[in-house]
Amino acid sequence: MNKMLTHLNGYKREAVLAPLFKMLEATFDLFVPLVMADIVNVGIAAHDLHYILVRCGILLLLAMVGLACSLTAQYFAAKAAVGYSTALRHALFAHIQSLSFSEMDTLGTSTLITRMTSDVNQVQSGLNLFLRLFLRSPFVVFGAMVMAFTIDFQAALVFAGVIPVLCIIVFGIMLITMPMYRRVQASLDSVTSASRQNMTGVRVLRAFCKEDAEVASFEEKTEDMTRKQLSAGRISALMNPVTYVVIHLAVVLLVHVGALKVESGVLTQGLVIALYNYMSQILVELVKLANLIITVTKAIACGNRVQSIFEMETSMVD
């Protein structure tokens, strides 16, 4: 992968600024529940309309600054991802041109086409999401847990218990699906090869009346790819509902603990709302992280396939 990462050298600044602006946006998001707690504890409790309007203005300001940071991060991430994929595709094409006919016949034209188009596009999508969410999502998850500990230690233990469980679920599904997506891409090579052969040899197929046999062979290959794609998709699809179940069970426990704390006078209603908002932020970010991991898993599988082309040495001697 080192040879592939060298094509990101021209976009180091964008690759650094994109996650930094995303973390800045996440920092503003973490202050929102505290402002909401002040509105409930002070403004609504005292029926102070001026205080509520001032705090609403602060929320609006946080939203505007966060939006500006988000748009800036999106710009830098897109610029780095598209520029990297362009350089990678050019380098891959140049390397393929240096290969001899024997290596090309060994690899297959359909495989080379797939790796220059579908695989590189998947790497681009993975890098784009990686730059935008890789630092933001863990920062929000652990930042929300830290903010919860500043509010109440016992209530924050719910956060400390649920986050490791969610990490096990997310990374477990990633490890299971990564080899499955590799097999899906290999099946795509087979389908592309069959399509190319049928289109280039259509006259020969008609001359020997082989249309039905080729149609049956093509359908078999597409059905095999569909089965592999569905198998990987079913396991990947488990991530969102499982994380939702875990998070909502944690929310029920958090509300129960918070109600007992409010009844005993340890916490206020606004702080319980803040804890609930932090748990909701964790839910949203974990859903994003789940989608990120699915995309990055596909991108890693495709990146390994592209890297295998770069590792092939040409047998031609200049």
Sequence and secondary structure as in RCSB ss.txt:
>XXXX:A:sequence
MNKMLTHLNGYKREAVLAPLFKMLEATFDLFVPLVMADIVNVGIAAHDLHYILVRCGILLLLAMVGLACSLTAQY
FAAKAAVGYSTALRHALFAHIQSLSFSEMDTLGTSTLITRMTSDVNQVQSGLNLFLRLFLRSPFVVFGAMVMAFT
IDFQAALVFAGVIPVLCIIVFGIMLITMPMYRRVQASLDSVTSASRQNMTGVRVLRAFCKEDAEVASFEEKTEDM
TRKQLSAGRISALMNPVTYVVIHLAVVLLVHVGALKVESGVLTQGLVIALYNYMSQILVELVKLANLIITVTKAI
ACGNRVQSIFEMETSMVD
>XXXX:A:secstr
 HHHHGGGGGGHHHHHHHHHHHHHHHHHHHHHHHHHHHIIIIIITTT HHHHHHHHHHHHHHHHHHHHHHHHHHH
HHHHHHHHHHHHHHHHHHHHHHHS HHHHHHH HHHHHHIIIIIHHHHHHHHHHHHHHTTHHHHHHHHHHHHHHH
H HHHHHHHHHHHHHHHHHHHHHHHHHHHHHHHHHHHHHHHHHHHHHHHHTHHHHHHTT HHHHHHHHHHHHHHH
HHHHHHHHHHHHTHHHHHHHHHHHHHHHHHHHHHHHHHHTSS HHHHHHHHHHHHHHHHHHHHHHHHHHHHHHHH
HHHHHHHHHHT       
